[in-house]
Amino acid sequence: MPDALFARDGDHFLPSTLAASAWGPDVLHGGPVAALVARAAEDALPDPALQPVRLTVDLFRAVPRAPLRTKVELVRTGRRVVVASVSVLANNLEVTRGQVMFLRPTEGATTHPIAAPPGPDGLEIRIGVAEAPLMAGLSGGFHTLVETRWPKVPEDRRGTQMWVRVPFPIFEGETPTPFQRLACISDFGNALANYAANWQEPQHRREASFINTDISVHLLRPPEGEWLCLEADRSTHAAGLGLVEVTHYDERGHYARSAQARLVNSRD
């Protein structure tokens, strides 16, 4: 078993089998790819006092389990606002493009925090998110290796909320930043989406299969701790397209919200 999702070889990142996707052992899961985008943007940040507030990742090609390189362009470098555009390249072909916005925290009006659901303590630890219907019958990969804790809820809501922890390093020899931890689990909204949908045909809860095409997260603050919670608030579908909306919590409370566009996975 490899030690981390990615090893380094010069300016290339070498994905291990830990980063594989449900779609096949030679294709990467979207979460590790998002973490690669987050790392590249943070590494290029001119002032570490700035805070990431938005991560957008376009998964417009299958990302191969092959040597990857990142290229960063700072498209905005103000004192209070920095925007980094990140390309992920495989064999010089752009396979993913992301953008990260950073803002400078300042003194200002503050709202009361939104409380988190019951925390992970006391819940049974399971391995993987295979209970999410999208993953049923598909190959192993990153989603089968993370640790999860599922709150006890009525059966008709089962799977809309989970606490998740990545139990191995993201980048070999590095401690992941809070932003990288969030990015690494941000794609799991797609796995929870079927349970959050009000399907016209009940069997679609287990039968419907959708490809994740993007990840878009807005952060109020970086998350705290290793255990992070995702709750799929709603998932709506029409004409082969889907939208999943997810609230993110740590044990302190709500810290981010994400959305993903889904494309029906045709079996023709």
C-alpha positions as CSV (number, residue, x, y, z in Angstrom):
1,M,0.0,0.0,0.0
2,P,1.5,3.4,-0.9
3,D,2.1,6.0,1.8
4,A,0.4,9.0,0.2
5,L,-1.9,10.1,-2.6
6,F,0.9,11.8,-4.4
7,A,4.7,11.4,-4.5
8,R,7.1,14.0,-5.9
9,D,9.5,13.6,-8.8
10,G,11.1,17.0,-9.6
11,D,8.2,19.2,-10.7
12,H,5.9,16.3,-11.3
13,F,3.4,14.7,-8.9
14,L,3.0,10.9,-9.2
15,P,-0.4,9.7,-8.2
16,S,-0.6,6.4,-6.3
17,T,-3.3,3.8,-6.4
18,L,-4.8,5.5,-3.3
19,A,-6.0,8.3,-5.6
20,A,-7.8,6.1,-8.1
21,S,-11.4,6.8,-9.1
22,A,-14.5,4.6,-9.0
23,W,-14.5,4.8,-12.8
24,G,-11.2,2.8,-13.1
25,P,-7.8,2.2,-11.5
26,D,-6.0,4.4,-14.1
27,V,-8.3,7.4,-13.6
28,L,-8.1,9.8,-10.6
29,H,-10.9,10.6,-8.2
30,G,-11.9,14.3,-8.3
31,G,-10.9,14.9,-4.6
32,P,-7.2,14.3,-4.9
33,V,-7.2,16.4,-8.1
34,A,-8.9,19.3,-6.2
35,A,-6.2,18.9,-3.5
36,L,-3.5,19.2,-6.1
37,V,-5.1,22.5,-7.4
38,A,-5.4,23.8,-3.8
39,R,-1.7,23.0,-3.1
40,A,-0.5,24.7,-6.2
41,A,-2.5,27.9,-5.5
42,E,-1.3,28.0,-1.9
43,D,2.3,27.5,-3.0
44,A,2.1,30.5,-5.3
45,L,0.4,32.8,-2.8
46,P,2.5,35.9,-2.3
47,D,1.2,36.5,1.3
48,P,0.3,33.5,3.6
49,A,-2.0,35.8,5.6
50,L,-4.6,35.7,2.9
51,Q,-7.3,33.2,3.3
52,P,-8.9,30.9,0.6
53,V,-12.5,31.7,0.2
54,R,-13.4,30.0,-3.1
55,L,-12.2,26.9,-4.9
56,T,-13.5,26.0,-8.4
57,V,-12.3,22.9,-10.3
58,D,-13.4,22.0,-13.8
59,L,-13.0,18.3,-14.3
60,F,-13.4,18.5,-18.1
61,R,-11.2,15.4,-18.8
62,A,-10.6,12.2,-17.0
63,V,-7.3,12.8,-15.1
64,P,-5.0,9.8,-15.7
65,R,-2.9,8.1,-13.0
66,A,0.2,9.4,-14.6
67,P,2.9,12.0,-13.8
68,L,1.1,15.4,-13.4
69,R,2.4,18.9,-13.4
70,T,0.7,22.1,-12.3
71,K,1.0,25.6,-13.8
72,V,-0.2,28.6,-11.9
73,E,-1.0,32.1,-13.1
74,L,-1.8,34.9,-10.6
75,V,-4.6,36.7,-12.5
76,R,-5.2,39.1,-9.6
77,T,-2.6,40.2,-7.0
78,G,-4.2,43.0,-5.0
79,R,-3.4,43.7,-1.3
80,R,-6.7,42.3,-0.2
81,V,-7.7,40.0,-3.1
82,V,-5.5,37.4,-4.9
83,V,-6.9,35.0,-7.6
84,A,-4.8,32.1,-8.8
85,S,-5.6,30.1,-12.0
86,V,-4.2,26.5,-11.9
87,S,-3.8,24.1,-14.8
88,V,-3.2,20.4,-14.2
89,L,-1.3,18.9,-17.1
90,A,-0.6,15.2,-18.0
91,N,2.0,14.9,-20.8
92,N,1.6,18.6,-21.5
93,L,-2.2,18.2,-22.0
94,E,-4.4,20.3,-19.7
95,V,-6.7,17.8,-18.0
96,T,-8.1,20.0,-15.3
97,R,-8.3,23.7,-14.6
98,G,-9.0,25.4,-11.3
99,Q,-9.3,28.8,-9.8
100,V,-8.8,29.8,-6.2
101,M,-9.7,33.2,-4.6
102,F,-7.9,34.4,-1.5
103,L,-9.1,37.4,0.6
104,R,-7.4,39.2,3.5
105,P,-9.3,38.8,6.8
106,T,-9.9,42.0,8.7
107,E,-11.9,43.2,11.7
108,G,-15.6,43.4,11.0
109,A,-19.2,42.5,12.1
110,T,-19.5,38.9,13.1
111,T,-22.5,36.6,13.1
112,H,-23.2,33.7,15.5
113,P,-21.8,30.4,14.2
114,I,-24.1,27.8,12.6
115,A,-23.8,24.7,14.8
116,A,-22.5,21.5,13.4
117,P,-24.6,18.2,13.5
118,P,-23.6,15.7,16.1
119,G,-19.8,15.1,15.9
120,P,-18.0,11.9,14.9
121,D,-17.3,10.8,18.5
122,G,-19.3,7.8,19.4
123,L,-20.2,6.9,15.8
124,E,-19.1,3.7,14.2
125,I,-16.0,4.1,12.0
126,R,-16.4,2.5,8.5
127,I,-14.0,2.4,5.6
128,G,-15.1,4.0,2.4
129,V,-18.2,5.7,1.1
130,A,-19.4,2.7,-0.8
131,E,-22.9,2.9,0.8
132,A,-23.5,5.9,-1.4
133,P,-25.5,4.4,-4.4
134,L,-23.3,6.0,-7.1
135,M,-20.4,3.8,-6.0
136,A,-22.3,0.5,-5.9
137,G,-20.7,-2.1,-8.2
138,L,-17.9,0.2,-9.4
139,S,-14.2,-0.3,-8.9
140,G,-12.1,0.4,-5.8
141,G,-10.2,3.6,-5.3
142,F,-10.0,6.7,-3.0
143,H,-13.6,6.5,-2.0
144,T,-13.2,3.0,-0.7
145,L,-10.2,3.9,1.5
146,V,-11.2,7.0,3.5
147,E,-12.6,6.6,7.0
148,T,-16.3,7.6,7.4
149,R,-18.8,7.9,10.3
150,W,-22.5,8.0,9.5
151,P,-25.1,9.5,11.9
152,K,-28.0,7.3,12.7
153,V,-31.0,8.8,10.8
154,P,-34.2,7.4,9.4
155,E,-33.7,5.0,6.5
156,D,-35.2,7.4,3.9
157,R,-32.5,9.9,4.7
158,R,-29.6,7.4,5.0
159,G,-26.5,8.6,3.2
160,T,-27.2,12.4,3.0
161,Q,-24.7,13.2,5.8
162,M,-21.3,11.8,6.7
163,W,-18.2,12.6,8.6
164,V,-15.0,11.7,6.7
165,R,-11.3,11.6,7.4
166,V,-8.4,10.9,4.9
167,P,-6.2,8.5,6.9
168,F,-3.0,8.9,4.9
169,P,-1.0,11.9,3.7
170,I,-2.1,13.7,0.6
171,F,1.4,14.7,-0.5
172,E,4.3,12.5,0.5
173,G,6.4,14.0,3.3
174,E,4.0,16.9,3.9
175,T,1.3,17.7,6.4
176,P,-1.8,18.8,4.5
177,T,-3.1,22.3,5.1
178,P,-6.8,22.7,6.2
179,F,-7.6,24.0,2.7
180,Q,-6.0,20.8,1.1
181,R,-8.0,18.6,3.5
182,L,-11.3,20.3,2.4
183,A,-10.4,20.1,-1.3
184,C,-9.5,16.4,-0.9
185,I,-13.0,15.5,0.3
186,S,-14.9,18.1,-1.7
187,D,-16.0,15.7,-4.4
188,F,-17.9,13.4,-2.2
189,G,-21.1,15.5,-2.6
190,N,-21.6,13.6,-5.9
191,A,-21.6,10.3,-3.9
192,L,-24.3,11.6,-1.5
193,A,-26.5,13.2,-4.1
194,N,-28.8,10.3,-4.9
195,Y,-30.0,10.0,-1.4
196,A,-30.7,13.8,-1.3
197,A,-32.8,13.7,-4.4
198,N,-36.6,13.5,-4.5
199,W,-36.8,11.0,-7.4
200,Q,-40.0,10.6,-9.4
201,E,-39.2,6.9,-9.7
202,P,-38.0,5.5,-6.3
203,Q,-35.7,2.9,-7.9
204,H,-33.5,5.7,-9.3
205,R,-32.1,6.2,-5.9
206,R,-29.9,3.2,-6.5
207,E,-29.9,3.0,-10.3
208,A,-29.1,6.6,-11.4
209,S,-25.5,7.2,-12.2
210,F,-24.0,10.6,-12.8
211,I,-20.5,11.8,-13.8
212,N,-19.1,14.6,-11.6
213,T,-18.0,17.5,-13.9
214,D,-16.9,20.1,-11.5
215,I,-16.5,21.2,-7.9
216,S,-17.2,24.7,-6.6
217,V,-16.7,25.5,-2.9
218,H,-17.1,28.8,-1.0
219,L,-15.4,29.0,2.4
220,L,-16.2,31.2,5.4
221,R,-13.0,30.0,7.0
222,P,-10.5,27.0,6.8
223,P,-11.8,23.9,8.5
224,E,-10.4,22.6,11.8
225,G,-9.4,19.1,12.6
226,E,-9.2,15.9,10.5
227,W,-12.8,14.8,10.6
228,L,-15.0,16.9,8.3
229,C,-18.7,16.6,7.6
230,L,-20.6,16.8,4.4
231,E,-24.4,17.1,4.2
232,A,-26.2,17.0,0.9
233,D,-29.0,19.4,1.4
234,R,-30.7,18.8,-1.9
235,S,-30.1,17.2,-5.3
236,T,-32.2,18.0,-8.4
237,H,-32.2,16.5,-11.8
238,A,-33.7,17.2,-15.2
239,A,-32.9,16.3,-18.9
240,G,-29.8,14.2,-17.9
241,L,-28.3,17.1,-15.8
242,G,-28.0,17.3,-12.1
243,L,-27.2,19.8,-9.4
244,V,-26.1,18.8,-5.9
245,E,-25.8,21.3,-3.0
246,V,-23.7,20.5,0.1
247,T,-23.1,22.1,3.4
248,H,-19.7,21.5,5.0
249,Y,-19.1,21.4,8.8
250,D,-16.3,20.7,11.2
251,E,-16.8,20.1,14.9
252,R,-16.8,23.9,15.4
253,G,-19.7,24.4,13.0
254,H,-20.5,25.4,9.4
255,Y,-17.5,26.6,7.4
256,A,-18.2,26.1,3.7
257,R,-20.8,25.4,1.0
258,S,-20.3,23.6,-2.3
259,A,-22.2,22.7,-5.4
260,Q,-21.5,20.3,-8.3
261,A,-22.9,19.9,-11.7
262,R,-23.6,16.3,-12.7
263,L,-24.0,14.7,-16.2
264,V,-25.9,11.4,-16.6
265,N,-23.6,8.5,-17.2
266,S,-25.1,6.9,-20.3
267,R,-24.8,3.2,-20.5
268,D,-25.5,3.1,-24.3
